């Protein structure tokens, strides 16, 4: 097992990239300068070769505490011992903080009690740890370079170099502080005064953003943290959202289900727009809508909408393996890029059309040119909804006829019909509605268990799939329909364990097992709430919230021991949590009252 677990981390960022900061003060994951750039620290994936940046107070038997400055993405790690207390503050300047060097990572270590020796070691391994860089001193800074990539480290204390790393050892007394700044080679690092000003400006910028939220419910602190995590994963420049902040973290330790989620999936479209709009962040929802609209408007005639894109909208990275890395807990191979980019996943049309519908209903109306492209997508769905595909879980054996894909094709046509009628937009609405109803008939007829009658994963199959939880959430079926309630109960009996929800139990063409999917827990909560089972929903919600880490961050999956697995932090889980927290809070506050729904 690795020295540090996946969940033992906080995350900082600047809406261009993120860094993971372990509870012992070590940065062991960072891609630079962008989230989808090669890594410079990746000790989480290989403690020996990956590279890290550690800051360690010399305090015997110190208790460690990690927390965020409230309403911000500024992370504080504290060591508290009999002989002294030390505080480490980590952040990247907020893009709207007006800092001279917005692309930088700042670390400040301060002693609040006693006299303490501190050791720092910056050991970057550039280009996915493919080689050890040279470390050269330039004045009071150190430049790491390997001929093609480089990084600069500045500090307010003396640095010494040795074998691709920079070290510092120094003593601080009460009130003393030391600063470290990571930045691009060509930049002059921030000095101590600029670092202090950047910290204040960054904290203020995050507070202003957080206070725009209109959520005042029972889970406010957790919702605020989820919103802050999502904001870190949203590209400030492009408006796209990364599925997660990392690559290569396994869905089961010691196995090969290790994927790269540093890209934007079209599937996240409706979830992102929905969550941000619910919280009152209309600008963020609109920025993502514009990014997704650009993706389908740039399609040439006959070209297919891709499942996933790079954050700047270009083609996502081709999947390959980093065979020189040991992998988290020996989980190999470590992959970068994702083969899902070339899969057929018909559900993406439903999520995209749902996001367009939501944006038109609660935000900005679609343009004439945009609608013309939407009609092409809708016609594509009419022609292909009967096709098999790899589905939202991205199976890697043969294509299948998945319930969720069929469901979301229904959503695509349903939202197109609704939008055309609401806005009096031109289109073959009668034909769309007819095809939509054919999909509905197909689902009700061919996706039911032959004995028990509940909805199943595939056409003519018998296996359950937690993706069915989307059925009442997209209004395909009433949340209290008898067939749906049979499905909900079957999911509860066969796919859940103590609030954890597994996606499915049947084979998917991949070796090794996987954990419970954290997103499904909150879909399950919302389905229970919509069915009127409020106490049950509240109980599962409490368990789900508890499965976040010490800072309120959710990983992609959980082991059977409820230990975090998979890429981290996971956007889709935070999106699902916000939706569940909003709906359940409203129902608990007004069990018989109206709840806002799109």
LINMOMO-V380689 format. One record per pair of residues at least 24 apart in sequence whose ideal C-beta (glycine too) atoms are under 10 Angstrom apart, sorted by the first residue. I is the first residue (numbers start at 1). GAP is how many residues later the second one is. Records with the same first field share a line. If there is no record, write none. Layout:
I = GAP, GAP
This chain:
1 = 252, 253, 327, 328, 329
2 = 26, 41, 42, 43, 44, 45, 48, 251, 324, 325, 326, 327, 328, 329
3 = 25, 40, 41, 44
4 = 24, 25, 39, 40, 43, 48, 324
5 = 39, 248, 323, 324, 544, 550, 558, 559, 560
6 = 38, 240, 243, 244, 247, 322, 323, 543, 547, 549, 550, 551, 557, 558, 559, 560, 561, 562, 563
7 = 540, 541, 542, 543, 544, 546, 547, 548, 551, 555, 556, 557, 558, 561, 562
8 = 36, 58, 541, 542, 556
9 = 35, 57, 66, 236, 237, 540, 541, 542, 544, 546, 555, 559, 560
10 = 56, 57, 58, 63, 64, 65, 66, 67, 80, 539, 540, 541, 542, 543, 559
11 = 57, 62, 64, 79, 217, 218, 221, 222, 234, 235, 540, 542, 557, 558
12 = 56, 60, 61, 62, 63, 77, 78, 79, 80, 93, 94, 95, 190, 220
13 = 60, 78, 79, 81, 92, 215, 216, 218, 219, 220, 221, 223, 232
14 = 59, 77, 78, 79, 80, 81, 83, 85, 88, 89, 90, 91, 188, 218, 222
15 = 58, 77, 79, 80, 81, 87, 216, 217, 218, 219, 220, 221, 222, 223
16 = 76, 79, 86, 87, 216, 219, 220, 221, 222, 295
17 = 75, 86, 88, 215, 218, 225, 228, 245
18 = 55, 74, 211, 214, 215, 224, 226, 227, 228, 244, 550, 551
19 = 34, 56, 71, 72, 73, 86, 88, 163, 226
20 = 24, 225, 226, 229, 533, 548, 549
21 = 32, 34, 45, 54, 55, 56, 67, 69, 70, 84, 86, 530
22 = 30, 32, 42, 44, 55
23 = 41, 42, 43, 54, 526, 527, 528
24 = 30, 31, 32, 38, 40, 42, 53, 55, 64
25 = 28, 29, 30, 31, 32, 39, 41, 52, 53, 54, 61, 63, 65, 82, 84, 93, 95
26 = 26, 27, 28, 29, 30, 51, 95
27 = 24, 25, 26, 27, 28, 63, 78, 80, 95, 97, 155
28 = 24, 25, 26
29 = 216, 217, 218, 219, 220, 539
30 = 62, 75, 94, 121, 152, 215
31 = 97, 214, 215, 216, 231, 305
32 = 71, 73, 92, 94, 117, 119, 150, 151, 152
33 = 70, 71, 118, 150, 151
34 = 69, 201, 203, 228, 276, 277, 278
35 = 197, 198, 200, 207, 209, 210, 211, 212, 226, 227, 228, 275, 276
36 = 199, 206, 211, 224, 226, 227, 228, 274, 275, 276, 278, 280, 281, 300, 301
37 = 90, 91, 112, 225
38 = 87, 88, 89, 90, 91, 92, 110, 111, 284, 298
39 = 85, 86, 87, 88, 89, 90, 91, 207, 208, 209, 283, 286, 297
40 = 65, 82, 84, 85, 86, 87, 88, 89, 93, 104, 109, 110, 111, 142
41 = 64, 81, 82, 83, 84, 85, 88, 110, 141
42 = 82, 83, 86, 87, 204, 205, 206, 280, 283, 286, 292
43 = 80, 82, 86
44 = 202, 204, 205, 284, 524
45 = 83, 84, 201, 202, 203, 204, 205, 213, 277, 280, 281, 282, 283, 284, 286, 287, 289
46 = 79, 83, 202, 276, 278, 279, 280, 281, 282, 288
47 = 279, 281
48 = 77, 81, 277, 278
49 = 76, 79, 80, 81, 82, 83, 273, 275, 276, 277
50 = 73, 74, 75, 78, 79, 272, 275, 276, 278, 284
51 = 71, 72, 73, 74, 75, 77, 78, 81, 82, 93, 113, 114
52 = 69, 70, 71, 72, 73, 113
53 = 37, 52, 54, 67, 68, 69, 70, 71, 100, 112, 113, 127, 129
54 = 65, 66, 67, 68, 69, 113
55 = 31, 33, 35, 52, 53, 54, 63, 64, 65, 66, 67, 113, 123, 125
56 = 30, 32, 53, 61, 62, 63, 64, 65
57 = 24, 26, 27, 28, 29, 30, 31, 52, 54, 57, 59, 60, 61, 62, 115
58 = 25, 26, 28, 58, 59, 60, 61, 111, 113
59 = 24, 25, 26, 27, 55, 57, 58, 59
62 = 24, 54
65 = 485
66 = 24, 483, 484, 485
67 = 483, 484
68 = 138, 156, 157, 160, 483, 484, 485
69 = 130, 133, 134, 137, 138
70 = 133, 136, 137, 140, 151, 154, 155
71 = 132, 135, 136, 137, 138, 139, 140, 142, 150, 153, 154, 157
72 = 127, 130, 131, 132, 133, 134, 135, 137, 138, 156
73 = 129, 130, 132, 133, 136, 137, 152, 155, 156, 158, 159
74 = 32, 125, 126, 128, 129, 132, 133
75 = 476
76 = 32
77 = 30, 32
78 = 34
79 = 30, 32, 37, 39
80 = 32, 33
81 = 32, 33, 35
82 = 32
83 = 30, 31, 32, 33
84 = 27, 28, 29, 30, 31, 32, 33, 88, 89, 90
85 = 25, 26, 27, 28, 29, 31, 89
86 = 24, 25, 26, 27, 28, 30, 31, 32, 86
87 = 24, 25, 26, 90
88 = 30, 90, 92
89 = 88, 90, 106, 110, 114
90 = 90
91 = 104, 107, 108, 111, 112, 115
92 = 90, 106, 110, 140
93 = 97, 101, 102, 104, 105, 106, 108, 109, 112
94 = 104, 107, 108, 109, 110, 111, 112, 114, 115, 137, 142
95 = 107, 110, 141, 142
96 = 105, 106, 108, 109, 110, 112, 113, 140
97 = 100, 101, 102, 103, 104, 105, 106, 107, 108, 109
98 = 99, 100, 103, 104, 107
99 = 91, 95, 96, 98, 99, 100, 102, 103, 106
100 = 87, 88, 90, 91, 94, 97, 98
101 = 53, 80, 82, 83, 86, 87, 88, 89, 93, 94, 97
102 = 81, 96, 100, 134
103 = 79, 80, 81, 84
104 = 48, 50, 77, 78, 79, 80, 83, 85, 86, 90, 91, 94
105 = 46, 48, 75, 76, 77, 78
106 = 48, 73, 74, 75, 76, 77, 83, 84, 88, 89, 90, 92, 93, 96
107 = 48, 71, 72, 73, 74, 75, 88
108 = 48, 69, 70, 71, 72, 73, 84, 87, 88, 90, 91
109 = 47, 48, 61, 63, 67, 68, 69, 70, 71
110 = 62, 64, 65, 66, 67, 68, 69
111 = 60, 61, 62, 63, 64, 65, 66, 67
112 = 60, 62, 63
113 = 60, 61
114 = 58, 59, 60
115 = 56, 57, 58, 59, 61
116 = 54, 55, 56, 57, 58, 60
117 = 52, 53, 54, 55
118 = 39, 50, 51, 52, 53, 54, 58, 60
119 = 48, 49, 50, 51
120 = 33, 35, 37, 39, 46, 47, 48, 49, 50, 58, 60
121 = 41, 44, 45, 46, 47, 48
122 = 29, 31, 33, 37, 39, 42, 43, 44, 45, 46, 58, 60
123 = 39, 40, 41, 42, 43, 44
124 = 25, 26, 27, 29, 40, 41, 42, 58
125 = 39, 40, 200
126 = 24, 25, 38
128 = 119, 120, 192, 194, 196, 197, 206, 208
129 = 193, 195, 196, 205
130 = 192, 194, 195
131 = 33, 193
132 = 31, 32, 33
133 = 31, 32
134 = 27, 29, 30
135 = 24, 25, 26, 27, 28, 29, 30, 31, 32
136 = 25, 30
137 = 24, 29
138 = 47
139 = 49
140 = 49, 51
141 = 25, 40, 42, 44, 46, 47, 48
142 = 24, 25
143 = 42, 43
144 = 38, 41
145 = 40
149 = 36
150 = 34, 35, 36
151 = 31, 32, 33, 34
152 = 29, 30, 31, 32, 33, 34, 35, 36, 37
153 = 27, 28, 29, 30, 36
154 = 25, 26, 27, 28, 29, 33, 34, 35, 36, 37, 38, 41
155 = 24, 25, 26, 34, 37
156 = 24, 25, 33, 35, 36, 39
206 = 25, 26
209 = 72, 75
210 = 69
212 = 67, 68, 69, 70, 71, 72
213 = 63, 65, 66, 67, 68, 365
214 = 64, 65, 66, 67, 368
215 = 63, 64, 65, 363, 366, 367, 370
216 = 369
217 = 364, 365, 366, 367, 368, 369, 371, 372
218 = 320, 323, 363, 366, 367, 370, 371
219 = 322, 323, 326, 333, 358, 359, 361, 362, 363, 365, 366
220 = 361, 365
221 = 331
222 = 319, 322, 323, 326, 330, 332, 352, 355, 356, 359
223 = 52, 55, 56, 329, 351, 354, 355, 357, 358, 359, 362
224 = 55, 328, 354
225 = 323, 326, 327, 328, 329, 344, 349, 352
226 = 49, 53, 322, 326, 327, 328, 343, 345, 347, 348, 349, 350, 351, 352, 355
227 = 48, 49, 52, 53, 54, 57, 347, 348, 351
228 = 324, 325, 346
229 = 322, 323, 324, 325, 340, 341, 342, 344, 345, 346, 348
230 = 41, 42, 45, 46, 49, 51, 54, 339, 341, 344, 345, 348
231 = 45, 50, 53
232 = 337, 339
233 = 28, 29, 31, 35, 39, 78, 336, 337, 338, 341
234 = 30, 38, 42, 47, 50, 53, 54, 57, 77, 337
235 = 29, 52, 53, 56, 76, 77, 78
236 = 51
237 = 50, 74, 75
238 = 26, 49, 50, 52, 53, 56, 71, 72, 73, 74, 75
239 = 25, 33, 44, 45, 46, 47, 48, 49, 50, 51, 52, 53, 55, 72, 74
240 = 24, 25, 28, 32, 47, 48, 51, 52, 54, 55, 69, 70, 71, 72, 73
241 = 24, 27, 28, 30, 31, 35, 43, 46, 47, 50, 51, 70, 330, 331, 334
242 = 26, 68, 69, 325, 327, 329
243 = 24, 25, 65, 95, 313, 324, 327, 328, 329
244 = 310, 311, 312, 322, 323, 324, 325, 326, 327, 328, 329
245 = 308, 322, 323, 324, 325, 326
246 = 82, 309, 310, 320, 321, 322, 323, 324
247 = 70, 75, 87, 88, 89, 90, 91, 320
248 = 73, 74, 77, 79, 80, 83, 84, 85, 86, 87, 88, 319
249 = 78, 79, 80, 82, 85, 306, 307, 308, 315, 316, 317, 318, 319
250 = 77, 78, 79, 80, 81, 82, 84, 262, 264, 265, 306, 307, 315, 316, 317
251 = 80, 259, 261, 262, 263, 264, 266, 304, 305, 306, 308, 314, 315, 316
252 = 77, 79, 258, 259, 260, 261, 262, 263, 305, 307, 308, 313, 314
253 = 74, 75, 76, 77, 78, 259, 262, 306, 310, 312
254 = 73, 74, 75, 76, 77, 78, 258
255 = 72, 74, 75, 76, 77, 255, 256, 257, 258, 259
256 = 65, 71, 75, 76, 77, 78, 79, 254, 255, 256
257 = 74, 78, 139, 251, 253, 254, 255, 256, 257, 258, 300, 308, 309
258 = 63, 64, 69, 70, 73, 74, 75, 76, 77, 254, 308, 309
259 = 60, 76, 77, 78, 79, 80, 81, 135, 297, 307, 308
260 = 48, 56, 57, 59, 60, 74, 75, 76, 77, 78, 79, 80, 307
261 = 47, 77, 79, 295, 305, 306, 307, 309, 310, 311
262 = 48, 49, 54, 55, 74, 75, 76, 305
263 = 43, 44, 45, 46, 47, 48, 52, 53, 54, 74, 75, 77, 78
264 = 24, 27, 28, 31, 44, 45, 46, 47, 48, 49, 52, 307
265 = 41, 42, 43, 44, 51, 73, 75, 76, 80, 83, 86, 127, 129, 306, 307
266 = 26, 29, 30, 39, 40, 41, 42, 43, 79, 81, 82, 83, 85, 86, 89
267 = 40, 41, 73, 78, 80, 81, 83, 84, 85, 125, 127, 141, 305
268 = 24, 40, 80, 83, 87, 303, 304, 307
269 = 24, 26, 79, 81, 82, 83, 84, 85, 86, 87, 89, 90
270 = 80, 81, 82, 83, 84, 85, 86, 87, 88, 89, 138, 141, 145, 204, 305, 328
271 = 80, 83, 84, 248, 300, 301, 303, 304, 305, 307, 308
272 = 79, 83, 299, 300, 303
273 = 78, 81, 82, 83, 84, 85, 86, 89, 90, 302, 325
274 = 77, 80, 81, 84, 88, 199, 301, 302, 304, 305, 308, 324
275 = 296, 299, 300, 301, 302, 303, 304, 306, 307
276 = 82, 87, 299, 302
277 = 78, 81, 82, 84, 85, 86, 319, 321
278 = 80, 84, 300, 301, 303, 304, 305, 318, 320
279 = 299, 302, 303
282 = 77, 80, 81, 82
283 = 80
285 = 70, 73, 74, 77, 78, 79
286 = 73, 77, 78
288 = 67, 71
289 = 63, 66, 67, 69, 70, 71, 74, 75, 77, 81
290 = 69, 74, 80
292 = 59, 60, 63, 64, 67
293 = 59, 62, 63, 66, 73, 74, 76, 77, 80, 81
294 = 76
295 = 57, 78
296 = 53, 56, 60, 74, 77, 78, 80, 81
297 = 70, 72, 73, 75, 76, 77, 79
298 = 75
299 = 74, 77, 78, 81
301 = 75
302 = 74, 78
303 = 73
304 = 38, 40, 73, 76, 80
305 = 40, 43, 44, 47, 68, 71, 72, 75
306 = 34, 35, 36, 37, 39, 42
307 = 31, 33, 34, 35, 36, 37, 38, 39, 40, 41, 82, 83, 85, 87
308 = 29, 30, 31, 32, 33, 34, 35, 37, 40, 86
309 = 32
310 = 27, 31
315 = 26, 27
316 = 24, 25, 26
317 = 24
318 = 24
328 = 237
329 = 236
331 = 181, 234
338 = 56
339 = 51, 55, 57
340 = 50, 52, 54, 56
342 = 48
343 = 46, 47, 48, 51, 52, 53, 56
344 = 40, 43, 44, 45, 46, 47, 55, 61
345 = 44, 45, 46, 47, 48, 49, 54, 57, 59, 60, 63
346 = 34, 35, 38, 39, 40, 41, 42, 43, 44, 45, 46, 53, 55, 56, 58, 59, 60, 61, 62, 63, 66
347 = 42, 44, 45, 55, 57, 58, 59, 60, 61, 62, 64, 65, 120, 123
348 = 29, 41, 44, 57, 60, 64
349 = 28, 29, 31, 32, 35, 36, 56, 59, 60, 62, 63, 64, 66, 67
350 = 31, 35, 54, 55, 56, 57, 58, 59, 60, 61, 62, 63, 64, 65, 120, 124
351 = 41, 57, 60, 61, 119, 123
352 = 25, 56, 59, 60, 63
353 = 24, 25, 28, 55, 56, 58, 59, 60, 61, 62, 63, 65, 66
354 = 54, 57, 58, 60, 61, 120, 244
355 = 60
356 = 56, 59, 60, 63
357 = 54, 55, 57, 58, 59, 60, 61, 62, 65, 241
358 = 57, 240
359 = 60
360 = 55, 58, 59, 62, 63, 65
361 = 54, 57, 58, 61, 62, 237
362 = 234, 236
365 = 54, 58, 60
366 = 53, 57, 59
368 = 57, 58
371 = 45, 48, 49, 52, 54, 55, 56
372 = 53, 54, 55
374 = 38, 41, 42, 45, 46, 51, 53
375 = 41, 45, 50, 51, 52, 53, 57
377 = 35, 39
378 = 34, 35, 37, 38, 39, 41, 42, 49, 50, 51, 53, 54, 57, 58
379 = 37, 48, 49, 52, 53, 56
380 = 32
381 = 27, 28, 29, 30, 31, 32, 35, 51, 54, 55, 58
382 = 27, 30, 31, 34, 46, 49, 50, 52, 53, 54, 56, 57
383 = 52
384 = 25
385 = 24, 25, 27, 28, 50, 51, 53, 54, 57
386 = 52, 53, 56, 73
388 = 70, 71
390 = 118, 119
391 = 66, 67, 74, 76, 117
392 = 73, 75, 78, 111
393 = 64, 72, 73, 74, 110, 111, 115, 117, 121, 124
394 = 114, 115, 116
395 = 109, 112, 113, 114, 115
396 = 112, 113, 114, 115
397 = 110, 111, 112, 113
398 = 111
400 = 57, 58, 59, 61, 108, 109
401 = 41, 45, 46, 56, 57, 58, 59, 60
402 = 45, 55, 56, 57, 59, 63, 65
403 = 40, 43, 44, 45, 52, 53, 54, 55, 56, 58, 61, 62, 64, 65, 67, 68
404 = 43, 53, 54, 61, 62, 63, 64, 65, 66, 67
405 = 53, 62
406 = 33, 34, 36, 37, 40, 41, 52, 53, 70
407 = 32, 33, 36, 40, 48, 60, 61, 63, 64, 67, 69, 70
408 = 31, 59, 62, 66, 68
409 = 26, 27, 30, 33, 34
410 = 25, 26, 27, 28, 29, 30, 32, 33, 61, 64, 66
411 = 25, 28, 59, 63, 64, 65
412 = 24, 27
413 = 24, 25, 26, 27
414 = 25, 26, 60, 61, 62
415 = 59, 183
439 = 37
440 = 36, 37
443 = 28, 33, 34
444 = 32, 33, 39
448 = 35, 38, 39
449 = 37, 38, 41
452 = 31, 34, 35, 37, 38
453 = 29, 30, 33, 34, 37
454 = 29, 30, 31, 32, 33, 34, 35, 36, 37, 40
455 = 28, 29, 31, 32, 33, 35, 36
456 = 31, 34
457 = 46, 47, 48, 49
458 = 46, 48
461 = 45
462 = 44
463 = 31, 41, 42, 43, 44
464 = 26, 27, 29, 30, 31, 38, 39, 40, 41, 42
465 = 26, 30, 37, 38, 39, 40, 41, 55
466 = 25, 28, 29, 30, 35, 36, 37, 38, 50, 51, 53, 54, 55, 57, 58
467 = 36, 37, 50, 52, 53, 56
468 = 27, 36, 55, 59
469 = 26, 32, 50, 51, 52, 53, 54, 55, 56, 57, 58, 59, 107
470 = 50, 53, 56, 57
471 = 56
472 = 51, 54, 55, 58, 59
473 = 50, 53, 54, 57, 103, 106, 107, 110, 124
474 = 124
475 = 122, 123
478 = 52, 53
479 = 47, 48, 49, 50, 51, 52, 53, 54
480 = 50, 51, 52, 53
481 = 50
484 = 43, 46, 47
485 = 42, 46, 48
487 = 40
488 = 36, 39, 40, 42, 43, 45
489 = 42
491 = 29, 32, 33, 36
492 = 32, 35, 36, 41, 44, 48
495 = 25, 29
496 = 24, 25, 28, 44, 47
497 = 61, 63, 65
498 = 42, 45, 48, 49, 60, 62, 64
499 = 25, 26, 40, 41, 42, 43, 44, 45, 46, 47, 48, 59, 63
500 = 24, 40, 43, 44, 47, 57, 58, 59, 60, 62
501 = 24, 39, 43, 57
502 = 55, 56, 58
503 = 54
513 = 46, 47
514 = 42, 43, 45, 51, 52
515 = 40, 41, 42, 43, 44, 45, 46, 47, 48, 49, 50, 51
516 = 31, 41, 42, 43, 44, 46, 49
517 = 39, 40, 41, 48, 49, 53, 55, 56, 59
518 = 26, 29, 30, 36, 37, 38, 39, 40, 46, 47, 48, 52, 54, 55, 56, 58, 59
519 = 35, 37, 38, 51, 52, 53, 54, 55, 56, 57, 58
520 = 24, 37, 52, 53, 56
521 = 24, 26, 33, 37, 52, 55, 56, 59
522 = 32, 50, 51, 52, 53, 54, 55, 56, 57, 58, 59, 61, 62
523 = 49, 50, 53, 56, 57
524 = 52, 56
525 = 51, 52, 54, 55, 56, 58, 59
526 = 50, 51, 53, 54, 55, 56, 57, 58, 61
527 = 53, 56
528 = 52, 56, 59
529 = 51, 54, 55, 56, 57, 58, 59, 66
530 = 53, 54, 57, 65, 67
532 = 55, 59, 60
534 = 50, 53, 54, 57
535 = 53
537 = 43, 46, 47, 50, 51
538 = 46, 47, 49, 50
540 = 40, 44
541 = 36, 39, 40, 43, 44, 47
544 = 29, 32, 33, 36, 37
545 = 32, 35, 36
547 = 26
548 = 25, 26, 29
552 = 25
